[in-house]
């Protein structure tokens, strides 16, 4: 469980349909959305050795601890995290709509501008920024910049403080209104591309999930699922950013945007339940809790989506399972 500390200015916490004003000592749980206003700030003390500082005009989502992975999704704004994980087998991640920054013990800053660009700087230690093959290692005293379509680029030798990150975001968003249509268009294009990519990995997810439920998970399976979690979480971050931008541009009224965020929250809860069931099964355990009734419809929809993706349209070539040319660093040792 994480706790809010040193709150200043406007800070809100969304838990599904409920929205509250953040307060010092308030416990926050996986799935909560924390948003700061123009003068808002808050610190998040995680129960596994990290302290994160959320800057003004920012939004993060707390990620469930699964498969020894924990962290936050930074939808937009700035975030600084410091600490050393108490369990060396775990990872702490900050997910952005661009990609994932994964660490074990370090101090680093992440900025996500609403024009679709992101900046990651490392003060101490080492992080890996990216997904799958597209990973950039960033060492202390370096930073890397990224964009929605390209991920993070080669690091350069320049540190990044939280104040510098805020200034960078402000500069990137100086004429934000003119950028919104292009960013939304790019998010839509990437969503279509990711839907196609998802068809490629759907069959392998199903095969491996069956092995997990039978207690036969291999090291290769576990590595593959970590990559799947990265992809799922980045997709979710992009969906949240798109909802926010449509609301910001006046395309979607506030109440409709809130309804979209609530639906997305329910889908996440169902997905996290599925992940917990997989994790417990991989350890030879029976799932500790049944699927909550209010999530059943979302879980059913997710399964229907999975089934539909595995059935090619009439007259087309059947979708092939994941092979080494798609995830060469993941598939090795899976079968």
C-alpha positions as CSV (number, residue, x, y, z in Angstrom):
1,X,0.0,0.0,0.0
2,X,1.2,3.5,-0.9
3,X,0.7,6.7,1.1
4,X,0.4,10.4,0.1
5,X,2.7,12.8,1.9
6,X,3.6,16.5,1.8
7,X,0.6,17.6,-0.2
8,X,0.4,21.2,-1.3
9,X,-2.1,22.9,-3.5
10,X,-4.8,21.1,-5.5
11,X,-4.4,17.3,-5.4
12,X,-7.2,14.8,-6.2
13,X,-7.5,11.0,-6.0
14,X,-9.9,9.1,-8.2
15,X,-10.9,5.6,-7.1
16,X,-13.2,4.3,-9.8
17,X,-16.3,6.4,-9.6
18,X,-15.2,8.2,-6.4
19,X,-13.2,11.4,-6.5
20,X,-11.7,12.8,-3.3
21,X,-9.3,15.6,-2.3
22,X,-5.9,14.2,-1.5
23,X,-4.7,14.4,2.1
24,X,-1.5,13.7,4.0
25,X,-1.4,10.1,5.2
26,X,-4.1,9.0,2.8
27,X,-3.7,5.5,1.6
28,X,-3.8,4.9,-2.1
29,X,-4.3,1.6,-3.8
30,X,-3.6,0.1,-7.2
31,X,-5.8,1.7,-9.9
32,X,-6.0,5.1,-8.2
33,X,-5.5,8.1,-10.4
34,X,-3.7,11.0,-8.7
35,X,-4.0,14.4,-10.3
36,X,-2.3,17.7,-9.3
37,X,-3.5,21.2,-10.3
38,X,-1.3,24.1,-11.5
39,X,0.0,24.7,-8.0
40,X,-0.4,21.1,-6.7
41,X,2.4,18.8,-5.5
42,X,2.4,15.5,-3.6
43,X,4.8,12.7,-2.6
44,X,3.9,9.1,-2.8
45,X,5.7,6.8,-0.4
46,X,5.6,3.2,-1.7
47,X,5.7,0.2,0.6
48,X,8.6,-1.3,-1.3
49,X,11.4,1.2,-0.9
50,X,10.6,4.1,-3.3
51,X,9.5,7.7,-2.7
52,X,8.0,9.5,-5.7
53,X,7.5,13.3,-6.0
54,X,4.6,14.4,-8.3
55,X,5.0,17.9,-9.8
56,X,2.2,20.4,-10.7
57,X,-0.3,19.8,-13.4
58,X,0.4,16.0,-13.5
59,X,-1.5,12.7,-13.5
60,X,-0.3,9.3,-12.4
61,X,-2.0,5.9,-11.9
62,X,-0.8,3.5,-9.3
63,X,0.2,0.1,-10.8
64,X,-0.6,-3.1,-9.1
65,X,2.3,-5.2,-7.8
66,X,2.3,-8.3,-10.0
67,X,5.1,-10.7,-11.2
68,X,7.4,-8.7,-8.9
69,X,6.8,-5.5,-10.8
70,X,5.5,-2.3,-9.2
71,X,5.4,1.4,-10.1
72,X,3.4,4.2,-11.6
73,X,1.9,5.3,-14.9
74,X,2.7,8.9,-15.7
75,X,0.0,10.1,-18.1
76,X,1.3,13.6,-18.3
77,X,3.4,16.0,-16.1
78,X,6.6,15.3,-14.1
79,X,7.7,12.7,-11.6
80,X,10.9,12.1,-9.6
81,X,11.5,8.8,-7.9
82,X,14.2,7.8,-5.5
83,X,15.0,4.6,-3.5
84,X,16.3,1.1,-3.4
85,X,14.0,-1.8,-3.8
86,X,14.0,-4.0,-0.7
87,X,13.6,-7.2,-2.8
88,X,16.4,-7.3,-5.4
89,X,14.2,-9.6,-7.6
90,X,11.6,-6.9,-8.1
91,X,11.4,-4.0,-10.6
92,X,10.1,-0.5,-10.2
93,X,8.7,1.0,-13.4
94,X,7.4,4.4,-14.6
95,X,5.1,3.9,-17.6
96,X,4.5,6.7,-20.0
97,X,2.5,6.8,-23.3
98,X,5.9,6.6,-25.0
99,X,7.4,3.5,-23.3
100,X,8.6,2.2,-19.9
101,X,11.4,3.2,-17.6
102,X,12.5,0.2,-15.5
103,X,14.8,0.4,-12.6
104,X,16.0,-1.6,-9.5
105,X,17.6,1.1,-7.3
106,X,18.3,4.6,-8.4
107,X,17.1,8.2,-8.5
108,X,15.6,9.4,-11.8
109,X,13.1,12.0,-13.2
110,X,10.5,11.4,-15.9
111,X,8.6,14.2,-17.8
112,X,5.7,13.5,-20.1
113,X,4.4,16.5,-22.2
114,X,1.0,16.5,-23.7
115,X,2.4,17.1,-27.1
116,X,3.4,13.4,-27.1
117,X,7.1,13.7,-26.1
118,X,8.8,12.4,-23.0
119,X,12.1,13.0,-21.2
120,X,13.9,10.6,-18.8
121,X,17.0,11.7,-16.8
122,X,19.0,9.6,-14.3
123,X,20.6,11.1,-11.2
124,X,22.0,7.8,-9.7
125,X,22.1,4.2,-10.9
126,X,20.9,2.9,-14.2
127,X,17.5,2.5,-15.9
128,X,16.3,0.8,-19.1
129,X,13.8,2.9,-21.1
130,X,11.8,1.1,-23.7
131,X,9.9,-2.1,-24.5
132,X,11.2,-5.4,-25.9
133,X,14.1,-4.9,-28.3
134,X,13.7,-1.1,-28.3
135,X,15.4,-0.5,-25.0
136,X,17.8,2.4,-24.2
137,X,20.1,2.1,-21.2
138,X,20.5,5.4,-19.4
139,X,23.2,5.8,-16.7
140,X,23.7,8.4,-14.1
141,X,24.2,11.9,-15.4
142,X,22.4,11.2,-18.7
143,X,19.0,11.7,-20.2
144,X,17.0,10.4,-23.1
145,X,14.1,12.0,-25.0
146,X,11.3,10.1,-26.8
147,X,8.2,10.4,-28.8
148,X,5.0,8.3,-29.2
149,X,5.9,6.8,-32.6
150,X,9.7,6.2,-32.0
151,X,10.2,5.4,-28.3
152,X,13.2,6.7,-26.4
153,X,16.4,7.6,-28.3
154,X,20.1,7.5,-27.6
155,X,21.0,9.0,-24.2
156,X,23.1,12.2,-23.9
157,X,25.3,13.3,-21.1
158,X,23.2,15.8,-19.3
159,X,21.5,15.4,-15.9
160,X,17.8,16.2,-15.3
161,X,16.4,17.8,-12.2
162,X,12.7,18.0,-11.4
163,X,12.7,21.8,-11.9
164,X,14.4,21.3,-15.3
165,X,11.8,18.7,-16.2
166,X,9.0,21.1,-15.4
167,X,10.6,23.8,-17.5
168,X,11.0,21.3,-20.4
169,X,7.3,20.4,-20.2
170,X,6.2,24.0,-20.1
171,X,8.3,24.7,-23.2
172,X,6.9,21.7,-25.0
173,X,3.3,22.7,-24.1
174,X,3.7,26.4,-24.8
175,X,1.3,26.2,-27.7
176,X,-0.5,23.0,-26.7
177,X,-3.8,23.9,-28.3
178,X,-2.3,23.7,-31.7
179,X,-0.6,20.4,-31.0
180,X,-3.7,18.5,-29.7
181,X,-5.3,17.5,-33.1
182,X,-1.9,16.1,-34.3
183,X,-1.3,14.2,-31.0
184,X,-4.8,12.7,-31.1
185,X,-4.3,11.7,-34.7
186,X,-1.0,10.0,-33.8
187,X,-2.6,8.3,-30.8
188,X,-5.4,7.0,-33.0
189,X,-2.9,5.7,-35.6
190,X,-0.9,4.0,-32.9
191,X,-4.0,2.4,-31.4
192,X,-4.8,0.8,-34.8
193,X,-1.2,-0.4,-35.1
194,X,-1.2,-1.8,-31.6
195,X,-4.5,-3.6,-32.3
196,X,-2.9,-5.3,-35.2
197,X,0.2,-6.1,-33.2
198,X,-2.0,-7.6,-30.5
199,X,-3.5,-10.1,-33.0
200,X,0.1,-11.3,-33.5
201,X,0.6,-12.1,-29.8
202,X,-2.9,-13.1,-28.8
203,X,-2.5,-16.8,-29.6
204,X,0.8,-17.0,-27.6
205,X,-0.8,-15.3,-24.6
206,X,-3.5,-17.9,-24.6
207,X,-1.1,-20.8,-24.9
208,X,1.1,-19.5,-22.1
209,X,-1.9,-18.6,-19.9
210,X,-3.0,-22.3,-20.1
211,X,0.5,-23.4,-19.1
212,X,0.5,-21.0,-16.2
213,X,-2.9,-22.2,-15.0
214,X,-1.6,-25.8,-15.2
215,X,1.5,-24.8,-13.1
216,X,3.9,-25.3,-16.0
217,X,5.2,-21.8,-16.5
218,X,8.7,-21.6,-17.9
219,X,11.3,-18.8,-17.4
220,X,10.8,-17.8,-21.0
221,X,7.0,-17.5,-20.3
222,X,7.7,-15.2,-17.4
223,X,9.9,-13.0,-19.4
224,X,7.4,-12.9,-22.2
225,X,4.6,-11.8,-19.8
226,X,6.7,-9.0,-18.4
227,X,6.9,-7.7,-22.0
228,X,3.2,-8.2,-22.4
229,X,2.5,-6.2,-19.2
230,X,4.7,-3.4,-20.6
231,X,2.7,-3.2,-23.8
232,X,-0.6,-3.4,-22.0
233,X,0.3,-0.6,-19.6
234,X,1.7,1.6,-22.4
235,X,-1.6,1.1,-24.3
236,X,-3.5,2.1,-21.2
237,X,-1.4,5.2,-20.7
238,X,-2.1,6.3,-24.2
239,X,-5.8,5.8,-23.8
240,X,-5.8,7.9,-20.7
241,X,-3.8,10.6,-22.5
242,X,-6.3,10.6,-25.4
243,X,-9.3,10.9,-23.0
244,X,-7.6,13.9,-21.3
245,X,-6.7,15.6,-24.5
246,X,-10.2,15.2,-26.0
247,X,-11.6,16.8,-22.8
248,X,-8.9,19.5,-22.9
249,X,-9.8,20.4,-26.5
250,X,-13.6,20.5,-25.7
251,X,-14.2,17.5,-28.0
252,X,-15.5,15.4,-25.0
253,X,-17.6,17.0,-22.2
254,X,-16.2,16.5,-18.7
255,X,-18.9,14.0,-17.6
256,X,-18.3,11.9,-20.7
257,X,-14.6,12.0,-20.1
258,X,-15.1,10.9,-16.5
259,X,-17.3,8.0,-17.7
260,X,-14.6,6.9,-20.0
261,X,-12.0,7.0,-17.2
262,X,-14.4,4.9,-15.0
263,X,-14.9,2.3,-17.8
264,X,-11.1,2.1,-18.3
265,X,-10.6,1.7,-14.5
266,X,-13.0,-1.3,-14.5
267,X,-11.2,-2.9,-17.4
268,X,-7.9,-2.4,-15.5
269,X,-9.4,-4.0,-12.4
270,X,-10.5,-7.1,-14.4
271,X,-7.1,-7.2,-16.1
272,X,-5.2,-7.0,-12.8
273,X,-7.4,-9.8,-11.4
274,X,-6.4,-11.9,-14.4
275,X,-2.8,-11.0,-13.8
276,X,-3.0,-12.0,-10.1
277,X,-4.6,-15.3,-11.1
278,X,-1.8,-16.0,-13.5
279,X,0.9,-15.0,-11.0
280,X,-0.6,-17.2,-8.2
281,X,-1.1,-20.1,-10.7
282,X,2.6,-19.8,-11.7
283,X,3.5,-20.3,-8.1
284,X,1.3,-23.4,-7.8
285,X,-1.4,-21.6,-5.8
286,X,-5.2,-21.5,-6.3
287,X,-6.4,-18.0,-7.1
288,X,-6.9,-16.3,-3.7
289,X,-10.1,-14.5,-4.6
290,X,-12.9,-15.0,-7.1
291,X,-13.6,-12.6,-9.9
292,X,-15.5,-9.7,-8.4
293,X,-19.1,-9.7,-9.7
294,X,-19.0,-6.1,-10.9
295,X,-16.0,-7.0,-13.1
296,X,-17.5,-10.0,-14.8
297,X,-18.8,-8.1,-17.8
298,X,-15.4,-6.5,-18.4
299,X,-13.6,-9.9,-18.1
300,X,-16.1,-11.4,-20.5
301,X,-15.6,-8.6,-23.0
302,X,-11.8,-9.1,-22.7
303,X,-12.2,-12.8,-23.4
304,X,-14.5,-12.1,-26.3
305,X,-11.9,-9.7,-27.7
306,X,-9.2,-12.4,-27.3
307,X,-11.4,-15.0,-29.1
308,X,-12.2,-12.6,-31.9
309,X,-8.6,-11.7,-32.5
310,X,-7.8,-15.4,-32.9
311,X,-10.4,-15.9,-35.5
312,X,-9.3,-14.4,-38.9
313,X,-12.0,-12.8,-41.1
314,X,-13.4,-15.0,-43.9
315,X,-11.0,-15.3,-46.8
316,X,-7.9,-14.2,-44.9
317,X,-4.8,-16.1,-43.9
318,X,-5.0,-17.3,-40.2
319,X,-3.1,-15.2,-37.7
320,X,0.2,-16.8,-36.9
321,X,1.5,-17.1,-33.3
322,X,4.4,-15.0,-32.1
323,X,7.7,-16.0,-33.7
324,X,11.3,-14.9,-33.3
325,X,11.0,-12.2,-35.9
326,X,8.4,-10.4,-33.7
327,X,9.9,-10.8,-30.3
328,X,13.4,-12.3,-30.9
329,X,14.6,-11.5,-27.3
330,X,11.4,-13.0,-25.8
331,X,10.5,-16.1,-27.8
332,X,13.7,-17.9,-27.1
333,X,13.1,-20.7,-24.6
334,X,9.3,-20.2,-24.6
335,X,8.4,-23.5,-26.1
